[in-house]
Amino acid sequence: MPRTARVVNPGWPHHVVVRGNNRRRICSYPSDYRRLTELVEDASRRERCFVHALCLMSNHAHIIVTPPTNLGLSSFVRRFAQPFAQRRNRQRDGSGKLFEQRFFSQCIGSDEQLAICTAYVELNPVRAGLTADPGEYLWSTYRLHARDSRPSMIRSRLLTPSPWYLALGADDEARSRAYREFVAAVDAAERRPDDAPPDLAKSTRRLERPDRTRAA
């Protein structure tokens, strides 16, 4: 039975989840997490995709990314996933698939959805019981968004703040404060089941692209 064609809307952010095959661990050591962030950064540059949020877990990764073309999303994922899998298998004298063959993706159609999804991605370690404070987790973009005083393991050049985030305040301090308060409020609300992508509710408010033009 043929697979359903992936729906991609160029210029709109998408929530992407890549998982280890059969829940296989994809990152075991800090060097694995570091290399994967480097490859995601390189893929975003080469495929001209904007990464708005990132969280790497031991057996999966969440990314919010805006692709420029219909094929851009798959090309972006392939460009970081393939060399990472090859490297990990080579280092561990392994073989076979590291990632599930088909990654999850869902288009985000409004600012409200983008807000909730961004918080969801960066709260994933909290939902998984790894920490009570998203700022304690090293391998997400939370510290960059929150302007946490602790250094981020994610390089700032990987992140393109979304127009929603930029609209949170008039300057960096105001935006980061509003973001911290928003994430805390989401965390305090009823939590979704661990590792389940959020059900993005429909909204009529249209998104802006990273270049501030309206997505059609």
C-alpha positions in Angstrom: 0.0 0.0 0.0 1.6 3.3 -1.0 2.4 5.8 1.7 0.4 9.0 2.0 2.3 11.9 0.4 3.8 14.3 2.9 2.1 17.7 3.1 4.6 20.5 3.2 3.7 24.2 3.0 6.8 26.3 2.0 7.3 29.4 4.1 5.4 27.9 7.0 6.9 26.4 10.2 6.7 22.7 10.6 7.1 20.6 13.7 9.4 17.7 12.9 10.2 14.7 15.0 12.9 12.2 14.1 13.0 9.0 16.1 15.4 6.1 16.6 14.4 3.0 14.8 12.5 0.7 17.2 13.2 3.4 19.8 16.9 2.9 19.4 19.1 5.4 21.2 20.5 8.0 18.8 22.5 10.0 21.3 24.5 8.3 24.1 27.3 10.8 24.8 27.7 14.6 24.8 29.8 14.2 21.6 26.7 12.6 19.9 24.5 15.5 20.9 27.1 18.0 19.8 27.6 16.4 16.4 23.9 16.2 15.8 23.5 19.9 16.5 26.3 20.7 14.2 24.8 18.7 11.4 21.3 20.3 11.9 23.0 23.7 11.7 24.8 22.8 8.5 21.6 21.3 7.0 19.6 24.5 7.8 22.3 26.6 6.1 22.6 24.4 3.0 18.9 23.9 2.5 18.0 27.5 3.5 15.7 26.3 6.2 15.0 28.4 9.3 15.2 26.5 12.7 13.0 28.1 15.3 13.3 25.6 18.1 15.3 22.4 18.8 15.3 19.7 21.5 17.5 16.6 21.3 16.5 13.6 23.4 18.3 10.3 23.7 16.1 8.5 21.2 14.4 11.3 19.3 14.7 14.9 18.3 12.1 17.7 18.0 12.7 20.6 15.5 10.5 23.5 14.5 11.7 24.5 11.0 10.5 26.6 8.1 11.4 25.1 4.7 11.6 27.2 1.6 10.3 24.6 -0.9 8.1 21.5 -1.0 11.2 19.3 -1.1 13.2 21.4 1.3 11.9 19.7 4.5 12.9 16.2 3.4 16.2 17.4 2.1 16.9 19.2 5.4 16.2 16.0 7.5 18.1 13.8 5.1 21.1 16.1 5.1 21.6 15.8 8.9 20.2 12.3 9.6 22.1 10.4 7.0 25.7 11.4 7.9 24.8 11.2 11.6 23.6 7.6 11.3 26.6 6.7 9.2 29.0 8.2 11.8 27.3 6.5 14.7 27.3 3.1 13.1 30.9 3.5 12.0 32.0 4.4 15.6 30.1 1.5 17.1 30.8 -1.0 14.4 27.1 -1.2 13.9 24.8 -1.6 10.9 21.1 -1.1 10.0 18.8 1.9 10.4 19.4 4.4 13.1 16.3 6.5 12.4 12.8 5.4 11.6 12.3 5.5 7.8 9.6 8.2 7.9 9.9 11.2 10.1 6.9 12.9 11.6 6.0 16.4 10.4 3.1 18.7 10.9 2.6 22.2 9.5 2.0 24.9 12.1 -0.7 27.3 10.8 -1.0 30.1 13.3 0.9 32.1 15.9 -1.0 30.5 18.6 -0.1 27.0 17.4 3.6 28.1 17.0 3.6 29.4 20.6 2.3 26.2 22.1 4.5 24.0 19.9 7.6 26.0 20.8 6.9 25.6 24.5 6.0 21.9 23.9 9.4 21.2 22.2 11.5 22.9 24.9 9.5 21.4 27.7 10.0 17.9 26.4 12.8 17.1 29.0 10.5 18.2 31.8 7.7 15.9 30.5 10.1 13.1 30.3 11.1 13.5 33.9 14.7 14.5 33.2 14.5 17.9 34.9 12.0 20.2 36.6 13.5 23.2 34.9 13.8 23.4 31.1 16.8 25.7 31.6 18.7 22.8 33.2 18.6 20.7 30.1 21.6 21.3 27.9 20.4 20.1 24.5 17.5 22.5 23.6 17.2 26.0 22.5 15.4 27.1 25.7 18.5 28.9 27.1 18.8 30.9 23.9 15.1 31.9 24.0 15.2 32.6 27.7 18.5 34.4 27.6 19.6 32.2 30.4 22.9 33.3 32.1 24.2 29.7 31.7 26.0 29.1 28.4 24.0 27.2 25.8 25.3 24.0 24.2 23.3 25.1 21.1 25.1 27.7 19.1 23.1 30.9 18.6 23.7 30.9 14.9 21.6 27.7 14.6 18.5 29.5 15.8 16.3 31.9 13.8 13.8 33.4 16.3 10.3 33.1 14.9 8.3 36.3 14.2 6.0 35.2 17.1 8.9 35.2 19.5 10.2 38.5 18.2 6.8 40.1 18.8 6.9 39.2 22.5 8.7 42.4 23.4 10.5 45.5 22.2 13.9 44.3 23.1 15.8 41.1 23.9 15.2 41.3 27.7 11.5 41.9 27.3 11.1 39.1 24.9 13.1 36.6 27.0 11.1 37.5 30.1 7.8 37.1 28.4 9.0 33.8 26.9 10.0 32.5 30.3 6.6 33.4 31.8 4.8 31.8 28.9 6.7 28.5 29.1 6.2 28.5 32.9 2.4 28.9 32.3 2.3 26.1 29.8 4.3 23.9 32.1 1.9 24.6 34.9 -1.1 23.7 32.8 -2.3 20.1 32.2 0.5 18.3 30.5 0.1 16.1 27.4 1.2 12.5 27.4 5.0 12.2 27.3 6.5 12.5 23.8 3.1 12.9 22.1 3.2 15.7 19.5 0.6 18.3 20.3 -2.7 18.4 18.6 -2.5 21.7 16.8 -5.8 23.4 17.1 -7.1 25.4 14.1 -6.7 29.1 14.2 -7.6 31.9 11.8 -4.6 34.1 12.7 -2.1 33.9 9.9 1.6 33.4 10.3 4.4 35.6 9.2 7.4 34.1 7.5 10.9 34.8 9.0 11.3 37.6 6.5 8.2 39.2 8.1 5.9 38.7 5.0 2.6 36.9 5.5 2.4 33.2 4.7 -0.4 32.6 2.2 
